[in-house]
Amino acid sequence: MTKVRIFLPLLCAAMICACQPVASPPAAQEASSPPIRTSSPVGVPEMQIEAAPDMRLNFYLDPERWRVAEQPPEYLVDDVAEHLEHELEDQGKHPSEKELVQLARERLRNNEAFVFNPETGAHLDVDSSKLREGESVPSAYAIQRSAEYAGESLGSEEGVSDVSYKTENIEIQGAHAATFLDASFRHHDEPRRFLGVIAFADSHWLFLYYTDPLRDEGDYEAMETALRTFSIRTKGGLVE
């Protein structure tokens, strides 16, 4: 079973947790194009993020633009709470504001870290999931299908239209395999961009999802490069 998590709080959307069985692919499907490796940017400092115990993700991001935190910024909590309010109203439920905020924090707690620009609201949510006992290491095809499923799921969000997405296999240093997701859409007629990387390393699925309200074009450019060039390290060194 492949677990796919999509998190689009700037769309006023909540965490979606879905399990989708991935059938054994035929040989033709396994023979996908080779992964693409992007060169690291010059002159950009490294930023470390803890994705799991003894696992670090090293990103090339400017600390003057981006902040890293284990807890979500308040605007993110408010966005999720607003979405939950609409979601629960459709179910005939009317929780208090305090209850909505508590529910929002519980959903956001699934993430290990947040990278965000406090000036624009653009943010990256970092989540990891360790293989359960008896689960096998996913194939590159299973990881690619997870990314495709994430792209397909964008269209099911409230207020989302004009979804367009593409995926490609990329080479991430330290990952068993990784797929890059690039999507655009409109939310209540406002343009948005979404980037994601789904990867597997050291017995962990990694889900990196970035939502951009397009208030500063520099955000998107910086994060796209960062997601294509980050590396994965464990306590013992680089994951092989």
C-alpha positions as CSV (number, residue, x, y, z in Angstrom):
1,M,0.0,0.0,0.0
2,T,1.3,3.4,-0.9
3,K,0.4,6.2,1.5
4,V,-0.1,9.6,-0.2
5,R,-0.4,12.8,1.8
6,I,-1.4,16.0,0.2
7,F,-1.5,19.2,2.2
8,L,-2.7,22.5,0.7
9,P,-3.5,24.9,3.5
10,L,-3.1,28.0,1.3
11,L,-6.0,26.6,-0.6
12,C,-7.9,26.4,2.7
13,A,-7.6,22.7,2.3
14,A,-6.9,20.1,5.0
15,M,-4.6,17.1,5.1
16,I,-5.7,14.4,2.8
17,C,-4.6,10.9,3.9
18,A,-5.1,8.3,1.2
19,C,-4.0,4.8,0.7
20,Q,-3.8,3.5,-2.9
21,P,-2.7,0.0,-3.8
22,V,-0.1,0.1,-6.5
23,A,-0.1,-3.0,-8.7
24,S,3.1,-4.6,-9.8
25,P,3.9,-2.7,-13.0
26,P,4.6,-4.3,-16.3
27,A,8.2,-4.2,-17.6
28,A,7.4,-1.4,-20.0
29,Q,6.2,0.8,-17.2
30,E,9.3,0.2,-15.1
31,A,11.5,1.3,-18.0
32,S,10.8,5.0,-17.4
33,S,13.1,7.7,-18.4
34,P,16.3,8.1,-16.3
35,P,16.1,10.5,-13.3
36,I,17.2,14.1,-13.9
37,R,19.9,15.6,-11.6
38,T,20.0,19.4,-11.2
39,S,23.2,21.1,-10.2
40,S,23.3,22.9,-6.8
41,P,23.0,26.7,-6.9
42,V,26.2,28.7,-6.4
43,G,26.4,31.0,-3.4
44,V,23.3,29.8,-1.6
45,P,23.7,28.6,2.0
46,E,22.6,25.2,3.2
47,M,19.6,24.9,5.4
48,Q,19.1,21.7,7.5
49,I,15.8,20.1,8.3
50,E,15.1,17.1,10.5
51,A,12.7,14.8,8.6
52,A,13.1,11.8,11.0
53,P,15.3,10.7,13.8
54,D,18.9,10.7,12.5
55,M,17.7,11.9,9.1
56,R,18.5,15.4,7.8
57,L,17.5,17.1,4.6
58,N,20.0,19.7,3.3
59,F,18.4,22.4,1.3
60,Y,19.9,25.4,-0.6
61,L,17.7,28.2,0.7
62,D,18.4,31.8,1.6
63,P,17.6,32.3,5.4
64,E,16.8,35.9,4.7
65,R,13.8,34.8,2.7
66,W,12.8,31.5,4.4
67,R,12.1,30.5,8.0
68,V,12.2,26.9,9.3
69,A,10.1,25.8,12.3
70,E,8.8,22.6,13.8
71,Q,5.5,24.3,14.5
72,P,3.3,25.8,11.8
73,P,3.0,29.6,11.5
74,E,-0.2,31.0,12.8
75,Y,-1.5,32.0,9.4
76,L,-1.2,28.4,8.3
77,V,-3.3,27.3,11.4
78,D,-5.9,29.9,10.5
79,D,-6.1,28.7,6.9
80,V,-6.6,25.1,7.9
81,A,-9.2,26.1,10.5
82,E,-11.1,28.0,7.9
83,H,-11.2,25.0,5.6
84,L,-12.3,22.7,8.4
85,E,-15.1,25.1,9.2
86,H,-16.5,24.7,5.7
87,E,-15.9,21.0,5.7
88,L,-17.7,20.4,9.0
89,E,-20.6,22.7,8.1
90,D,-21.2,20.5,5.1
91,Q,-21.6,17.6,7.6
92,G,-24.0,19.6,9.7
93,K,-21.4,20.3,12.4
94,H,-20.7,23.7,14.0
95,P,-17.6,23.5,16.2
96,S,-16.4,26.6,18.1
97,E,-13.5,28.7,16.9
98,K,-11.3,27.2,19.7
99,E,-12.3,23.7,18.6
100,L,-11.5,24.5,14.9
101,V,-8.0,25.8,15.9
102,Q,-7.3,22.7,17.9
103,L,-8.4,20.4,15.0
104,A,-6.2,22.4,12.6
105,R,-3.2,22.0,14.9
106,E,-3.8,18.3,15.1
107,R,-3.8,17.9,11.4
108,L,-0.7,20.1,11.0
109,R,1.1,18.0,13.6
110,N,1.6,15.2,11.0
111,N,4.4,17.3,9.5
112,E,8.0,17.2,10.8
113,A,8.9,20.7,9.7
114,F,7.7,23.8,7.9
115,V,9.7,26.1,5.6
116,F,7.9,29.4,4.9
117,N,8.2,33.0,3.8
118,P,6.3,35.0,6.4
119,E,6.0,38.0,4.0
120,T,4.2,36.1,1.2
121,G,2.6,33.0,2.8
122,A,4.5,30.6,0.5
123,H,5.4,27.4,2.4
124,L,6.9,23.9,2.2
125,D,5.5,21.2,4.5
126,V,7.9,18.3,5.2
127,D,6.5,14.9,6.2
128,S,8.0,11.5,6.6
129,S,6.5,8.0,7.2
130,K,8.5,5.0,8.2
131,L,7.7,1.7,6.6
132,R,5.6,-0.5,8.9
133,E,6.7,-4.0,9.7
134,G,6.1,-6.3,6.7
135,E,6.1,-3.4,4.1
136,S,8.6,-3.6,1.4
137,V,10.8,-0.9,-0.2
138,P,8.7,0.8,-2.9
139,S,9.8,0.6,-6.5
140,A,10.6,3.8,-8.5
141,Y,7.3,3.1,-10.3
142,A,5.3,3.1,-7.0
143,I,6.9,6.4,-6.0
144,Q,6.0,7.9,-9.4
145,R,2.4,6.7,-9.1
146,S,2.1,8.3,-5.7
147,A,3.2,11.6,-7.2
148,E,0.7,11.2,-10.1
149,Y,-2.1,10.4,-7.6
150,A,-1.2,13.5,-5.6
151,G,-1.5,15.6,-8.8
152,E,-4.9,14.0,-9.7
153,S,-6.2,14.7,-6.2
154,L,-5.7,18.4,-6.5
155,G,-8.9,18.6,-8.6
156,S,-11.0,17.2,-5.8
157,E,-10.3,20.2,-3.5
158,E,-13.0,22.7,-2.7
159,G,-12.8,25.8,-5.0
160,V,-10.0,24.3,-7.1
161,S,-10.3,24.5,-10.9
162,D,-8.1,24.5,-14.1
163,V,-5.7,21.9,-12.6
164,S,-2.6,21.0,-14.7
165,Y,0.2,18.9,-13.5
166,K,3.2,16.9,-14.7
167,T,5.7,14.6,-13.0
168,E,9.2,13.6,-13.7
169,N,11.7,11.3,-12.0
170,I,14.6,13.2,-10.5
171,E,17.9,12.2,-8.8
172,I,18.1,13.2,-5.2
173,Q,21.3,12.5,-3.5
174,G,20.7,9.9,-0.8
175,A,17.2,8.8,-2.0
176,H,16.4,5.3,-3.3
177,A,14.1,7.1,-5.9
178,A,12.3,10.4,-6.2
179,T,9.6,12.0,-8.3
180,F,9.0,15.7,-8.8
181,L,5.5,17.1,-9.1
182,D,4.8,20.4,-10.7
183,A,1.2,21.7,-10.8
184,S,-0.8,24.9,-11.5
185,F,-4.4,25.6,-10.7
186,R,-6.9,28.3,-9.7
187,H,-8.4,28.5,-6.3
188,H,-11.6,30.6,-6.4
189,D,-10.2,32.1,-9.6
190,E,-6.9,33.0,-8.0
191,P,-3.8,31.4,-9.6
192,R,-1.6,29.1,-7.5
193,R,1.4,26.9,-8.0
194,F,2.2,23.6,-6.2
195,L,5.4,21.7,-6.2
196,G,6.1,18.4,-4.6
197,V,8.7,15.7,-4.2
198,I,7.8,12.2,-3.1
199,A,10.9,10.1,-2.3
200,F,12.0,7.1,-0.4
201,A,15.2,6.9,1.7
202,D,16.5,4.9,4.6
203,S,13.1,3.0,5.3
204,H,11.1,6.3,5.1
205,W,8.7,7.7,2.6
206,L,9.3,11.5,2.3
207,F,6.5,13.9,1.3
208,L,7.6,17.5,0.5
209,Y,4.7,19.7,-0.6
210,Y,5.1,23.4,-1.5
211,T,2.2,25.8,-2.0
212,D,2.8,29.2,-3.6
213,P,0.2,32.0,-3.7
214,L,2.4,33.8,-6.3
215,R,2.9,37.0,-4.4
216,D,6.7,37.0,-5.1
217,E,8.1,35.2,-8.2
218,G,11.4,34.7,-6.3
219,D,9.7,32.3,-3.9
220,Y,8.8,29.8,-6.7
221,E,12.2,30.0,-8.4
222,A,14.1,29.5,-5.1
223,M,11.9,26.6,-4.0
224,E,11.9,24.8,-7.3
225,T,15.7,24.8,-7.3
226,A,15.8,23.8,-3.6
227,L,13.5,20.8,-4.2
228,R,15.5,19.6,-7.2
229,T,18.9,19.9,-5.4
230,F,18.5,18.9,-1.8
231,S,20.3,15.9,-0.3
232,I,19.5,13.4,2.4
233,R,21.9,12.5,5.2
234,T,21.6,10.3,8.2
235,K,23.7,10.2,11.4
236,G,26.2,7.8,9.7
237,G,26.6,10.1,6.7
238,L,25.0,10.2,3.3
239,V,22.2,7.7,2.7
240,E,23.1,5.3,0.0
